[in-house]
Each structure stands twice: as structure tokens, then as C-alpha cells.
Amino acid sequence: MKTLRLILGDQLNHQHSWYSEANDDITYVMMEVRQETDYVPHHIQKVVGFFTAMRAFAEEKKYEGHQFIYYHLNDVNNNQSIPDNLDFLIREHGFEKFEYQLPDEYRLDQQLHEYCQSLNIDWETFDTEHFYTKRDELASFFKGKKIYLMESFYRHMRKKHDVMMDGKNPIGGKWNFDHSNRKAFPKDIQLPNRGNRKKDVSEILKMIKKSDVKTIGSIDEKNFIWPVTREEALDDLHTFCTQHLKNFGNYQDAMSTESAFGFHSLLSFAMNVKLISPSEVVNTVVEYWQQHEEDIDISAVEGFVRQIIGWREYMRGIYWAKMPEYAELNALKHQNKLPEWFWTGDTKMSCLRHAIGQSLDHALRTTFSG
């Protein structure tokens, strides 16, 4: 059956079962579209990172023998809408079936579900095969309970996936070493330089600017540091384990005007576009610690694991349990607009000036990770 498979920009999972073998009857489509760049202003580094990673992914899969259609943002035949482009492709190429992986965003989930109701061909959805949990797992875990306590879910995840466990008990005799993760940077600490990657993204940036895509923040187009291939993501994971994990635990919550990143892993972007999976990250970090227990305190590893299988999976579960009402909640009844300095960092309040400035300069809100 002649099948069209849609790959969204955050579904770059090289290890997905879709790609176990090439099939001439299956065509993949990826799209850079204004629908996705324009629904809210994104950080310029996020847009550049997505497009760069998407293009690299498509090239790798084509090299492996998979059939690919790729829409660049400035292609003349790009309708700038996922449904409109799909309609054209299905009609033009005579596809008999449409398939897609479930999105991680409610907006896209609804759009694709509604789109499929209009099709006169077969369609099917697939899991992204990325997260530890299914969409509804957290809601099922807390069914009948008024309070969704993250610590309870975190312990459930540790047990279920046998992460840092000694039988039924946590290794180290405690589930949580959070009290050890709150130290400030000492004055004499040597903070690491995290700008070793020097990727030139000037061509993609030029296209985005020429297309007049509205973005926020800044970018160093000759020295783009975020990983955009699986190999780069794995390199960053190795660097974190060998150079930064030892100090991560103590200074997990530390802030400094001298360093935007501290000893964090900077793997969120790679995980968010699925170049690397949370289980790969957790297993690699835990295994490295087990081989170097004399040098790395358990609090560093547990704190890192908690961010991924605790907080990351927990927040995803909350999102799918509470949407769409969740997006409209306003428990504190705020009605006023945010002040202008919230977007510029131009304020006399030092802490906010540096925090906002670091977000604008380094895209921390879209890429930062523990």
C-alpha cells in the first residue's frame, strides 16, 4: 500500500521502529512551515535548531534508502500549512494511507486528528517510542486522588524501570537527595566553558530573516552550540558524564552572572526533538556513575535522574491529563500585561536583568536542561 508518513520537527528519533528497514512503498514528509513558526514568537535559536536538525535527519534517512519529501520554508510549492501540504501530496502522488506519530502538543494533536476525519483514505497513528511513559500513565497513576505529588510518581518510575534500585529499595537508602542540590557556587570555583561547538548556521538564518519570521532573542550564527545530530547529542552526553556530572549535584540550583549554564548537561533540546532518548541519557549517566563512584557523589546522579524520569515525565503527564483546560488556568487571577522589560531584560533589578538576558542570549527556556 502506497503510504505517506508525516514526521514533525520534534520527532527526529533515529531508532524509531519506522526506520528499521527502507520500503519503496513508504514516503516520509517533513515540513518547515509558517504554521509552526508563527503561532507564537519563538527564540531564533530554537527555530534555527529545529530546521538544522530536521534537515540533517532527512539527509541521513535518505542516505539509508528511505523515500523523502522535504519542504523548505521558502519553497514556492510550500503552502505553509501541514494539512494543505498533505492534501496536495496525497492528491498528487496517489497515496492510499496516511500515518503519523502522536504529537507532544495538544494543538497539533487536535489538528491532525481533525484532519484525518476528512480523509477518504486509511490513516493510522503511532507512538513516538521516546518517553518512559504513555500519555495517560500519570492520570491513571493518580486516579481518584486530589493531589498529584511528583515525589510519589518519581518513586513509581524508579521502581517500574529499575533505576538506581537495590531490589525494592533505592540505592543509597534514600529516594531523594534534594537537600544536597542547593549549594551556591563558591567564589573560587572554575566554571566550565560550554561553547566548544562552532557550527555555522548563517544560511538557514538568512532564509528565516528573508522570510520575515518574527522571533525573539539573539544568535551567534557562526558558533551555534546546540546539538542537531544524534552524534552531537551523544557527544554532549559523554562530555556531561566525564566533565560536569561530578559537580552537577552540588550546584544544580546555583546561579551566576559569570555562567549561563554552570554544570548542567544542555541535553534538553536534543531530547525534545528526540535525537536522544531519556532512557539512553539516564542509563548512560547511571552506568558512568557506577564505574566512578569514588569520584562522583550519589546526590549528583539522583538529582539528574529526578529531573528526567521525575520532573520531565511528570510534567508531560500533567499536560495530557489536564489539557485543554490547563492552558486557561489562572489561579492567581492575573489580568495585567507583562511589563516591557520582561521581553528585553532592560530593568534595574539585577537578578531579573541577568536571568532574562541569559534567556535572550542563550535560549535557555527552550534548550536548558539539568
VENCORVEN-V475459 format. One record per helix or strand of 2 or more residues. SS is the DSSP state (H for helix, E for strand). FROM is the first residue (numbers start at 0). LEN is the number of residues. Records with the same first field share a line. If there is no record, write none. Layout:
BEGIN
SS: FROM-LEN / FROM-LEN
END
This chain:
BEGIN
E: 2-4 / 25-6 / 41-2 / 66-5 / 96-5 / 121-5 / 164-2 / 168-2 / 214-2
H: 16-3 / 33-5 / 43-20 / 81-12 / 105-12 / 136-5 / 149-11 / 177-3 / 201-9 / 229-19 / 267-5 / 277-14 / 297-25 / 324-4 / 340-4 / 349-13 / 363-4
END
